[in-house]
Amino acid sequence: MSKTPQRARDTYHVGNLAPQLLDAARQMLEEVGPTKLSLRAVSERVGVSATAAYHHYANRAELVGQLAAQGFRELAKVMRSEPEQLDGRLKLRDASLAYFSFARRNPALYQLMFGPELASSEMPLDYIEARDAAFGQLKQIMAEVLGQDSDSSEVRRAALAAWSYTHGLASLVIHGVLQFPAGTTD
């Protein structure tokens, strides 16, 4: 009895499909916005079946949650200052500018990260951890500025105020409410 060889399609496997789907989702997010982002469309862009995509992301909400988590990890990374910089106020200034620049470079991702779609109590754990790590980065800087423990209520209030201020400014610019003078960059 001879075995019939499997068809090429039956044995086809894409290595690292989850990151490829996430990269495609991010590209699509910037091109078409969040409302047209679907697992089916993302899988078509990558060139795999929707079934293959569902193997890595149970649904659209999970894909969006992972995309937003990726954004928060990137935001936390850009807010980290150089270790040799000793002045907490300079770290705060640099972190605020880095936050603002991140938002301007990634407007669709930034809006997704803070959008109503992820404002439920059923957010993916990865998203919550990444969001909290980004806020933790700011709390650490504020603790240095205030000379207090990063878990103190005063540090939390100050970090929340700094985050809100920078977030509001970034949102005003992204939505075109606030215009920069010609020739001004990030």
C-alpha positions in Angstrom: 0.0 0.0 0.0 1.5 3.3 -1.0 0.6 6.5 0.7 -0.5 9.3 -1.5 1.6 12.4 -0.8 -0.3 15.3 0.8 -1.1 18.2 -1.4 1.1 21.3 -0.9 -1.8 23.3 0.6 -2.4 20.7 3.3 1.2 20.8 4.5 1.7 24.6 4.1 2.8 26.3 7.3 3.7 29.9 7.9 6.4 30.4 10.6 5.9 33.3 13.0 2.3 33.9 11.8 1.2 35.7 14.9 3.8 38.5 14.5 3.1 38.7 10.8 -0.6 39.2 11.5 0.1 41.8 14.0 2.4 43.7 11.6 -0.3 43.5 8.9 -2.9 44.7 11.4 -0.8 47.7 12.3 -0.3 48.6 8.7 -4.0 48.3 8.0 -4.8 50.3 11.1 -2.8 53.3 9.8 -4.2 52.9 6.3 -7.9 52.3 6.9 -8.5 52.9 10.6 -9.9 50.6 13.3 -13.4 50.1 11.9 -12.2 48.2 8.8 -9.7 46.2 10.7 -10.8 42.5 10.8 -9.0 39.2 11.2 -10.3 38.1 7.7 -8.8 41.3 6.1 -5.5 40.9 8.0 -5.2 37.2 7.0 -5.9 38.1 3.4 -3.1 40.7 3.5 -0.6 38.1 4.9 -1.8 35.5 2.4 -3.2 32.9 4.8 -6.7 31.6 5.5 -8.8 33.2 8.1 -8.8 29.8 9.9 -5.0 30.2 10.3 -5.4 33.6 11.7 -8.1 32.4 14.2 -5.6 29.8 15.4 -3.5 32.7 16.8 -6.2 35.3 17.7 -9.5 34.0 18.9 -11.4 37.1 17.5 -10.9 40.7 16.4 -10.9 41.9 20.0 -7.9 39.8 20.9 -6.1 41.1 17.8 -6.9 44.7 18.7 -5.9 44.1 22.3 -2.5 42.7 21.3 -2.0 45.6 18.9 -2.7 48.1 21.6 -0.4 46.2 24.0 2.4 46.4 21.4 1.8 50.2 21.3 2.0 50.5 25.1 5.2 48.5 25.1 6.7 50.8 22.5 5.5 53.9 24.4 7.1 52.6 27.7 10.3 52.1 25.8 10.5 55.6 24.3 9.7 57.1 27.6 12.7 55.5 29.3 15.5 58.0 29.7 19.2 57.5 29.6 20.6 56.2 32.9 23.3 58.9 33.1 20.7 61.6 33.2 20.4 62.5 36.8 17.9 65.3 37.0 14.3 64.0 37.4 12.8 67.1 35.8 14.9 66.6 32.7 13.7 62.9 32.6 10.1 64.1 32.9 10.6 66.6 30.1 12.2 64.0 27.8 9.6 61.4 28.6 6.8 63.9 27.9 8.4 64.8 24.6 8.9 61.2 23.7 5.3 60.4 24.5 4.1 63.3 22.4 6.4 62.3 19.5 5.2 58.7 19.7 1.5 59.8 19.5 2.2 62.0 16.4 4.2 59.3 14.6 1.5 56.7 15.3 -1.8 58.5 15.4 -4.1 55.5 14.6 -2.3 53.2 17.0 -2.3 55.9 19.7 -6.0 56.5 19.3 -6.7 52.7 19.4 -4.6 52.3 22.6 -6.8 54.8 24.4 -10.1 54.3 22.5 -13.4 53.1 23.7 -13.0 49.7 22.2 -10.5 48.8 24.9 -12.3 50.6 27.8 -14.1 47.5 29.0 -13.4 45.3 32.0 -12.6 42.4 29.8 -9.3 43.7 28.4 -6.6 41.2 27.6 -4.1 40.7 30.4 -1.2 41.5 28.0 -2.9 44.9 27.3 -3.4 45.7 30.9 0.2 44.8 31.8 1.7 46.8 28.9 -0.5 49.8 29.8 0.4 49.6 33.4 4.1 49.3 32.6 4.0 52.5 30.5 2.2 54.3 33.3 4.7 52.8 35.7 7.6 54.3 33.7 6.0 57.7 34.3 5.4 57.0 38.0 9.1 56.1 38.4 10.1 59.5 36.9 7.6 61.4 39.0 8.9 59.6 42.1 12.4 60.9 41.3 11.1 64.4 40.7 9.1 64.5 44.0 11.7 62.5 46.0 9.0 60.0 47.1 8.3 56.3 46.8 6.7 55.4 43.4 3.7 53.8 45.2 2.8 57.0 47.1 -0.6 58.6 46.4 1.1 61.9 45.6 3.3 60.3 43.0 0.3 58.6 41.4 -1.7 61.8 41.3 1.3 63.7 39.8 1.9 61.0 37.2 -1.7 60.9 36.3 -1.7 64.7 35.9 1.4 64.6 33.7 -0.1 61.7 31.6 -3.4 63.5 31.2 -1.7 66.8 30.2 0.5 65.1 27.6 -2.3 62.9 26.3 -4.6 65.8 25.9 -2.0 67.8 24.0 -1.3 64.9 21.7 -5.0 64.3 21.1 -5.6 68.0 20.3 -2.8 67.9 17.7 -3.8 64.5 16.2 -7.4 65.7 15.8 -6.3 69.0 14.2 -7.7 71.2 17.0 -4.3 72.6 17.8 -2.0 73.6 15.0 1.7 74.0 15.2 3.4 77.0 13.5 5.0 76.3 10.2 8.4 74.7 10.5 7.7 73.3 13.9 8.6 69.6 14.4 7.8 67.1 17.2 
